[in-house]
Amino acid sequence: IKLNKLEGKVSSYHCHPNDLASLELGCFDRICAFLPFWGSDGELLPLSAVIAPSVAALAPASILHCYTFETQDEFTGTGAEEAIRQMATLCGQRKFELTWRGKVPRKSIGRSRYRVGMDFFVT
């Protein structure tokens, strides 16, 4: 925040997405939901489970920046459509648009597995 000369203009909170409501800070205009990827049982969580609390905490006309894991086939195939389907379920009547989707980093992070970042604009 300091390096971007945004002190006093933005606030940053580091917490688990499930804890956003308990902060009692209202809604946010941007949420970066980096974690969690894994459930308590060690299973990979679906995107909808990771971002559900974040969607609920978004103010109108906000950005949700989130991540998931995908194989190369998912990335080039139905990954975007699946993310949009899950967002549609979570957003209900709210409109949204997938404005960016890409591999972060661009190389695999495991055997044929990529971390995929996405930005959703949610009204």
N, C-alpha and C positions, 0 to 999 in steps of 0.2 A: 504494500500500500504506500509506504513511504517512498520507495524508488519510483513509483508511478505518480508521485505528487498528489495523492488522493487522501492524505491524512485529514480527518475531520469531515470528509465527504462520504466515505464509505466505512462500513464496519465489517469485520470478519469474525465469524464464529466457527470454531473447529469442534464439531460434534458428530455423533452418529445420526443419520437421517431420522431414525425413530425418535430422537430426542428433540426435534425441532418444535413440536407442539408444546412440550414442557418448558421451553424457554420463555413462553408467553411474550414474544416480541412482535406478534402479528404476522403479517405476510412479508415475503421477501421479493425483491425485483430480480434477483439472480441467485441461483443455487448451483453450486458445483458439488455434485454427488459422486465422489470418487469411490467410496466404499459403502457397504461391504460387498464382496463378491461371493463369500462363502457363508453358509449357514452354520449353526452350532454343531450340526452333525457331519460337517465337512463336505456337504454337497454344494455344488455350484448353484447359486440362487438365480432364478429367472430375472430378467430386467424389470419386470413389473414389481417384484418383491423389493428390489433395490430402490426404485424411484417412487413408489407409492406415497411414502410420507413426504417426499420432496414436492410432488405435484400438489398435495393438499396445502402446502405452506407457500405456494407461489401466489403473488399478487397478480392482478390482471396485467397483461402486456409485459410478461416477464420471460426470462431465459432460464431453462434448465439445461445444465451441462452435465452429462452423465456418461458412464462407461459400462461396457459389458465385454464378455469374451465371445469370440466367434472363430470358427474354422475358416479357412480360405473359401471353401465351398459356400458356407453361410454368408460370408462377406460379399462374394460376387453373385450369390443367388438370392435367397429370400430374407436375408438378415434385416435389410431396411424395412421391408414390408412387415416383418414380424414385430419390429420395434414400433412401427406406426400402429399396428393392430393393438399392441399392449398399451400404448399411450391413449388410444381412442377409448379403451375400456376404463382406464384410470381417469381420464379427463371428463367423461360423461358428456355434458352439454357444452363444455368449454371447447373452443376451437384451438388448434395448434398446428404448427408447421415444423417439419424436420428441416432445419436450415443448413446443417453441416453434419457430415458423418465421415470419419476417416480412421485409419489405423494409427495408434499411438503407442509406441513408436511404429514406424512403417515396417520394420522387420518383425518376424514372429518372436513371441516371448516364451514359446514352448513348442513342442512338436506339433506343427500345423495349427497353432493357436495364436490368436491375435487379440490384443486389447483394442477395442473399438470405442472411440469417443463420438458423442453425438450432442448437438445443440438443438433444443426444441424451443421455439417461440410459442408461448401459451397465452391466449387472450382471456 
